[in-house]
Amino acid sequence: MRLDRLPPGARVQGSTSAGHSGEEPDSKQNHANRGKPFEQDLITSCRTYRNRGEAMIIKVPDPKKTAGGFHEDRPDGTRRWVMGPAIPDATADKSVDFVGLARGRGYAFDAKENHDPASFSLNNIKPEQMDFLRDWEAQGGVSCFCMRQVPGPKGPTVHIVPYGVVAFYWREAGRDHPFGRRPSPGARQSVPVEEVRRWPEVLSGRGVPYDFLPLLDVASAQFQQDKAAGKW
Protein backbone atom coordinates (compact mmCIF):
# COMPACT_ATOMS: atom_id res chain seq x y z
CA MET A 1 0.00 0.00 0.00
CA ARG A 2 1.32 3.43 -0.88
CA LEU A 3 2.25 5.68 2.04
CA ASP A 4 -0.05 8.42 0.78
CA ARG A 5 -2.98 5.97 0.91
CA LEU A 6 -2.43 4.78 4.46
CA PRO A 7 -5.55 5.09 6.64
CA PRO A 8 -5.39 6.88 10.00
CA GLY A 9 -3.68 4.77 12.65
CA ALA A 10 -1.83 2.76 9.98
CA ARG A 11 1.63 1.38 10.66
CA VAL A 12 4.47 1.47 8.18
CA GLN A 13 5.18 -2.12 7.20
CA GLY A 14 8.46 -3.59 8.38
CA SER A 15 8.73 -1.18 11.30
CA THR A 16 8.94 -1.80 15.02
CA SER A 17 7.99 0.25 18.04
CA ALA A 18 9.56 3.66 17.80
CA GLY A 19 12.10 5.23 20.09
CA HIS A 20 14.21 3.88 22.91
CA SER A 21 11.99 5.14 25.73
CA GLY A 22 9.29 2.48 25.54
CA GLU A 23 8.76 2.01 29.25
CA GLU A 24 6.69 4.10 31.60
CA PRO A 25 8.85 6.83 33.14
CA ASP A 26 9.57 6.75 36.85
CA SER A 27 6.78 8.49 38.74
CA LYS A 28 9.39 10.55 40.56
CA GLN A 29 10.85 11.91 37.33
CA ASN A 30 10.68 15.68 36.95
CA HIS A 31 7.53 16.59 34.98
CA ALA A 32 9.36 19.23 32.90
CA ASN A 33 12.01 16.76 31.77
CA ARG A 34 10.11 13.51 31.31
CA GLY A 35 9.51 14.26 27.61
CA LYS A 36 13.19 14.92 26.88
CA PRO A 37 14.08 11.36 25.74
CA PHE A 38 11.19 11.55 23.26
CA GLU A 39 12.35 14.95 22.04
CA GLN A 40 15.94 13.72 21.74
CA ASP A 41 14.82 10.77 19.59
CA LEU A 42 13.01 13.22 17.30
CA ILE A 43 16.18 15.31 17.03
CA THR A 44 18.13 12.19 16.09
CA SER A 45 15.50 11.35 13.47
CA CYS A 46 15.79 14.84 11.98
CA ARG A 47 19.58 14.55 11.81
CA THR A 48 19.26 11.20 10.05
CA TYR A 49 16.88 12.69 7.46
CA ARG A 50 19.30 15.57 6.88
CA ASN A 51 22.33 13.28 6.50
CA ARG A 52 20.40 11.29 3.88
CA GLY A 53 19.28 14.40 2.03
CA GLU A 54 15.61 13.63 2.69
CA ALA A 55 14.70 16.70 4.74
CA MET A 56 16.06 19.72 6.58
CA ILE A 57 14.10 19.86 9.83
CA ILE A 58 15.61 21.49 12.90
CA LYS A 59 14.83 21.75 16.61
CA VAL A 60 13.88 25.32 17.53
CA PRO A 61 15.95 26.40 20.57
CA ASP A 62 13.98 26.85 23.78
CA PRO A 63 13.74 30.42 25.12
CA LYS A 64 16.43 31.22 27.71
CA LYS A 65 16.95 33.83 30.38
CA THR A 66 19.93 34.79 32.53
CA ALA A 67 19.81 33.61 36.12
CA GLY A 68 21.09 36.69 37.97
CA GLY A 69 24.79 37.39 38.33
CA PHE A 70 27.40 38.77 40.71
CA HIS A 71 30.19 41.34 41.02
CA GLU A 72 33.72 40.00 40.81
CA ASP A 73 36.70 41.85 42.29
CA ARG A 74 39.64 42.10 39.94
CA PRO A 75 43.33 42.10 41.05
CA ASP A 76 43.65 45.76 40.01
CA GLY A 77 40.94 46.79 42.47
CA THR A 78 38.18 47.24 39.91
CA ARG A 79 35.02 45.18 39.76
CA ARG A 80 33.17 43.57 36.91
CA TRP A 81 29.67 42.11 36.56
CA VAL A 82 29.59 38.40 35.81
CA MET A 83 26.30 37.19 34.35
CA GLY A 84 24.72 34.03 35.67
CA PRO A 85 24.02 30.93 33.57
CA ALA A 86 21.32 30.81 30.91
CA ILE A 87 18.33 28.78 32.09
CA PRO A 88 15.00 27.86 30.41
CA ASP A 89 12.45 30.66 30.49
CA ALA A 90 9.04 29.10 31.01
CA THR A 91 7.33 32.51 30.84
CA ALA A 92 8.64 33.46 27.38
CA ASP A 93 6.58 33.14 24.23
CA LYS A 94 7.32 29.88 22.45
CA SER A 95 6.64 28.94 18.84
CA VAL A 96 6.95 25.19 18.21
CA ASP A 97 9.62 22.52 18.63
CA PHE A 98 10.47 21.67 15.02
CA VAL A 99 10.37 23.47 11.66
CA GLY A 100 11.86 22.64 8.29
CA LEU A 101 11.55 21.64 4.67
CA ALA A 102 11.20 18.41 2.74
CA ARG A 103 10.38 17.88 -0.93
CA GLY A 104 9.89 21.64 -1.33
CA ARG A 105 7.23 21.89 1.37
CA GLY A 106 7.40 23.47 4.81
CA TYR A 107 6.62 21.53 7.98
CA ALA A 108 6.13 22.72 11.55
CA PHE A 109 5.17 20.61 14.53
CA ASP A 110 5.31 20.54 18.28
CA ALA A 111 6.22 17.45 20.29
CA LYS A 112 3.90 16.57 23.17
CA GLU A 113 3.95 13.71 25.65
CA ASN A 114 0.76 12.72 27.43
CA HIS A 115 0.45 10.55 30.54
CA ASP A 116 -3.32 10.79 30.94
CA PRO A 117 -5.02 7.57 29.75
CA ALA A 118 -8.25 9.32 28.76
CA SER A 119 -7.44 12.74 27.26
CA PHE A 120 -4.78 15.25 26.30
CA SER A 121 -5.27 18.53 28.16
CA LEU A 122 -5.27 21.71 26.07
CA ASN A 123 -3.44 23.36 28.97
CA ASN A 124 -0.31 21.68 27.59
CA ILE A 125 -0.45 23.97 24.54
CA LYS A 126 0.32 27.68 24.62
CA PRO A 127 -1.84 30.10 22.60
CA GLU A 128 1.21 31.40 20.74
CA GLN A 129 1.94 27.85 19.56
CA MET A 130 -1.55 27.58 18.09
CA ASP A 131 -1.11 30.99 16.47
CA PHE A 132 2.21 29.92 14.93
CA LEU A 133 0.81 26.68 13.51
CA ARG A 134 -2.27 28.49 12.17
CA ASP A 135 -0.15 31.10 10.39
CA TRP A 136 2.27 28.46 9.10
CA GLU A 137 -0.60 26.51 7.55
CA ALA A 138 -2.07 29.71 6.08
CA GLN A 139 1.16 30.12 4.09
CA GLY A 140 0.85 26.66 2.54
CA GLY A 141 2.86 24.67 5.10
CA VAL A 142 1.89 21.55 7.01
CA SER A 143 1.21 22.04 10.72
CA CYS A 144 0.74 19.25 13.22
CA PHE A 145 1.55 17.78 16.61
CA CYS A 146 3.73 14.75 17.20
CA MET A 147 2.07 13.22 20.27
CA ARG A 148 3.47 10.43 22.41
CA GLN A 149 0.66 8.74 24.33
CA VAL A 150 2.21 6.77 27.17
CA PRO A 151 -0.67 4.83 28.83
CA GLY A 152 -2.35 2.41 26.47
CA PRO A 153 -3.07 -1.25 25.74
CA LYS A 154 -0.02 -1.50 23.47
CA GLY A 155 2.20 0.65 25.67
CA PRO A 156 3.50 4.04 24.49
CA THR A 157 2.51 5.04 20.96
CA VAL A 158 3.35 8.11 18.87
CA HIS A 159 0.92 9.74 16.45
CA ILE A 160 0.94 12.58 13.92
CA VAL A 161 -2.11 14.68 14.79
CA PRO A 162 -2.95 17.51 12.33
CA TYR A 163 -3.15 21.05 13.65
CA GLY A 164 -6.74 21.26 12.40
CA VAL A 165 -7.85 18.49 14.77
CA VAL A 166 -6.44 20.25 17.83
CA ALA A 167 -7.76 23.59 16.53
CA PHE A 168 -11.27 22.11 16.47
CA TYR A 169 -11.12 21.22 20.17
CA TRP A 170 -9.38 24.53 20.89
CA ARG A 171 -12.30 26.44 19.38
CA GLU A 172 -14.87 24.21 21.07
CA ALA A 173 -13.20 25.02 24.38
CA GLY A 174 -13.53 28.75 23.68
CA ARG A 175 -9.77 29.28 23.68
CA ASP A 176 -9.73 31.20 20.40
CA HIS A 177 -11.42 34.21 22.02
CA PRO A 178 -9.43 37.33 20.99
CA PHE A 179 -9.52 38.84 24.48
CA GLY A 180 -7.41 36.58 26.62
CA ARG A 181 -8.63 33.27 25.17
CA ARG A 182 -10.58 32.42 28.30
CA PRO A 183 -11.90 28.84 28.29
CA SER A 184 -15.67 28.52 28.06
CA PRO A 185 -17.26 27.39 31.35
CA GLY A 186 -18.32 23.76 31.10
CA ALA A 187 -16.70 23.22 27.70
CA ARG A 188 -14.38 20.28 27.12
CA GLN A 189 -10.76 21.35 27.67
CA SER A 190 -8.98 18.36 26.15
CA VAL A 191 -8.55 16.12 23.11
CA PRO A 192 -9.84 12.55 23.64
CA VAL A 193 -7.08 9.95 23.53
CA GLU A 194 -9.15 7.87 21.12
CA GLU A 195 -8.96 10.80 18.69
CA VAL A 196 -5.18 10.97 19.08
CA ARG A 197 -4.88 7.24 18.37
CA ARG A 198 -7.01 7.58 15.24
CA TRP A 199 -4.15 9.30 13.42
CA PRO A 200 -1.10 7.68 11.77
CA GLU A 201 1.17 5.92 14.25
CA VAL A 202 4.87 6.67 13.99
CA LEU A 203 7.19 3.68 14.28
CA SER A 204 10.91 3.14 14.03
CA GLY A 205 12.25 1.97 10.71
CA ARG A 206 14.85 2.61 8.01
CA GLY A 207 17.36 3.27 10.79
CA VAL A 208 15.31 6.17 12.16
CA PRO A 209 14.14 6.23 15.82
CA TYR A 210 10.85 7.90 14.83
CA ASP A 211 10.25 7.64 11.09
CA PHE A 212 7.66 10.41 10.99
CA LEU A 213 8.56 12.07 7.68
CA PRO A 214 6.42 9.84 5.37
CA LEU A 215 3.39 10.39 7.61
CA LEU A 216 3.28 14.19 7.73
CA ASP A 217 1.59 14.46 4.34
CA VAL A 218 -0.52 11.35 5.03
CA ALA A 219 -2.06 12.91 8.13
CA SER A 220 -2.53 16.26 6.40
CA ALA A 221 -4.28 14.67 3.41
CA GLN A 222 -6.54 12.59 5.65
CA PHE A 223 -7.58 15.69 7.57
CA GLN A 224 -8.49 17.49 4.36
CA GLN A 225 -10.57 14.49 3.30
CA ASP A 226 -12.36 14.44 6.65
CA LYS A 227 -12.93 18.19 6.45
CA ALA A 228 -14.39 17.91 2.96
CA ALA A 229 -16.73 15.21 4.27
CA GLY A 230 -17.96 17.61 6.97
CA LYS A 231 -16.28 16.01 9.98
CA TRP A 232 -14.47 19.15 11.07
C-alpha positions in Angstrom: 0.0 0.0 0.0 1.3 3.4 -0.9 2.2 5.7 2.0 -0.1 8.4 0.8 -3.0 6.0 0.9 -2.4 4.8 4.5 -5.5 5.1 6.6 -5.4 6.9 10.0 -3.7 4.8 12.6 -1.8 2.8 10.0 1.6 1.4 10.7 4.5 1.5 8.2 5.2 -2.1 7.2 8.5 -3.6 8.4 8.7 -1.2 11.3 8.9 -1.8 15.0 8.0 0.2 18.0 9.6 3.7 17.8 12.1 5.2 20.1 14.2 3.9 22.9 12.0 5.1 25.7 9.3 2.5 25.5 8.8 2.0 29.3 6.7 4.1 31.6 8.9 6.8 33.1 9.6 6.7 36.8 6.8 8.5 38.7 9.4 10.6 40.6 10.9 11.9 37.3 10.7 15.7 37.0 7.5 16.6 35.0 9.4 19.2 32.9 12.0 16.8 31.8 10.1 13.5 31.3 9.5 14.3 27.6 13.2 14.9 26.9 14.1 11.4 25.7 11.2 11.6 23.3 12.3 14.9 22.0 15.9 13.7 21.7 14.8 10.8 19.6 13.0 13.2 17.3 16.2 15.3 17.0 18.1 12.2 16.1 15.5 11.3 13.5 15.8 14.8 12.0 19.6 14.5 11.8 19.3 11.2 10.1 16.9 12.7 7.5 19.3 15.6 6.9 22.3 13.3 6.5 20.4 11.3 3.9 19.3 14.4 2.0 15.6 13.6 2.7 14.7 16.7 4.7 16.1 19.7 6.6 14.1 19.9 9.8 15.6 21.5 12.9 14.8 21.7 16.6 13.9 25.3 17.5 15.9 26.4 20.6 14.0 26.8 23.8 13.7 30.4 25.1 16.4 31.2 27.7 17.0 33.8 30.4 19.9 34.8 32.5 19.8 33.6 36.1 21.1 36.7 38.0 24.8 37.4 38.3 27.4 38.8 40.7 30.2 41.3 41.0 33.7 40.0 40.8 36.7 41.9 42.3 39.6 42.1 39.9 43.3 42.1 41.0 43.6 45.8 40.0 40.9 46.8 42.5 38.2 47.2 39.9 35.0 45.2 39.8 33.2 43.6 36.9 29.7 42.1 36.6 29.6 38.4 35.8 26.3 37.2 34.3 24.7 34.0 35.7 24.0 30.9 33.6 21.3 30.8 30.9 18.3 28.8 32.1 15.0 27.9 30.4 12.4 30.7 30.5 9.0 29.1 31.0 7.3 32.5 30.8 8.6 33.5 27.4 6.6 33.1 24.2 7.3 29.9 22.4 6.6 28.9 18.8 7.0 25.2 18.2 9.6 22.5 18.6 10.5 21.7 15.0 10.4 23.5 11.7 11.9 22.6 8.3 11.6 21.6 4.7 11.2 18.4 2.7 10.4 17.9 -0.9 9.9 21.6 -1.3 7.2 21.9 1.4 7.4 23.5 4.8 6.6 21.5 8.0 6.1 22.7 11.6 5.2 20.6 14.5 5.3 20.5 18.3 6.2 17.4 20.3 3.9 16.6 23.2 4.0 13.7 25.6 0.8 12.7 27.4 0.5 10.5 30.5 -3.3 10.8 30.9 -5.0 7.6 29.8 -8.3 9.3 28.8 -7.4 12.7 27.3 -4.8 15.2 26.3 -5.3 18.5 28.2 -5.3 21.7 26.1 -3.4 23.4 29.0 -0.3 21.7 27.6 -0.4 24.0 24.5 0.3 27.7 24.6 -1.8 30.1 22.6 1.2 31.4 20.7 1.9 27.8 19.6 -1.5 27.6 18.1 -1.1 31.0 16.5 2.2 29.9 14.9 0.8 26.7 13.5 -2.3 28.5 12.2 -0.1 31.1 10.4 2.3 28.5 9.1 -0.6 26.5 7.5 -2.1 29.7 6.1 1.2 30.1 4.1 0.8 26.7 2.5 2.9 24.7 5.1 1.9 21.5 7.0 1.2 22.0 10.7 0.7 19.3 13.2 1.5 17.8 16.6 3.7 14.8 17.2 2.1 13.2 20.3 3.5 10.4 22.4 0.7 8.7 24.3 2.2 6.8 27.2 -0.7 4.8 28.8 -2.3 2.4 26.5 -3.1 -1.3 25.7 0.0 -1.5 23.5 2.2 0.6 25.7 3.5 4.0 24.5 2.5 5.0 21.0 3.4 8.1 18.9 0.9 9.7 16.4 0.9 12.6 13.9 -2.1 14.7 14.8 -2.9 17.5 12.3 -3.2 21.1 13.6 -6.7 21.3 12.4 -7.8 18.5 14.8 -6.4 20.3 17.8 -7.8 23.6 16.5 -11.3 22.1 16.5 -11.1 21.2 20.2 -9.4 24.5 20.9 -12.3 26.4 19.4 -14.9 24.2 21.1 -13.2 25.0 24.4 -13.5 28.8 23.7 -9.8 29.3 23.7 -9.7 31.2 20.4 -11.4 34.2 22.0 -9.4 37.3 21.0 -9.5 38.8 24.5 -7.4 36.6 26.6 -8.6 33.3 25.2 -10.6 32.4 28.3 -11.9 28.8 28.3 -15.7 28.5 28.1 -17.3 27.4 31.4 -18.3 23.8 31.1 -16.7 23.2 27.7 -14.4 20.3 27.1 -10.8 21.3 27.7 -9.0 18.4 26.1 -8.5 16.1 23.1 -9.8 12.6 23.6 -7.1 10.0 23.5 -9.2 7.9 21.1 -9.0 10.8 18.7 -5.2 11.0 19.1 -4.9 7.2 18.4 -7.0 7.6 15.2 -4.2 9.3 13.4 -1.1 7.7 11.8 1.2 5.9 14.2 4.9 6.7 14.0 7.2 3.7 14.3 10.9 3.1 14.0 12.3 2.0 10.7 14.8 2.6 8.0 17.4 3.3 10.8 15.3 6.2 12.2 14.1 6.2 15.8 10.8 7.9 14.8 10.2 7.6 11.1 7.7 10.4 11.0 8.6 12.1 7.7 6.4 9.8 5.4 3.4 10.4 7.6 3.3 14.2 7.7 1.6 14.5 4.3 -0.5 11.4 5.0 -2.1 12.9 8.1 -2.5 16.3 6.4 -4.3 14.7 3.4 -6.5 12.6 5.6 -7.6 15.7 7.6 -8.5 17.5 4.4 -10.6 14.5 3.3 -12.4 14.4 6.7 -12.9 18.2 6.5 -14.4 17.9 3.0 -16.7 15.2 4.3 -18.0 17.6 7.0 -16.3 16.0 10.0 -14.5 19.1 11.1 
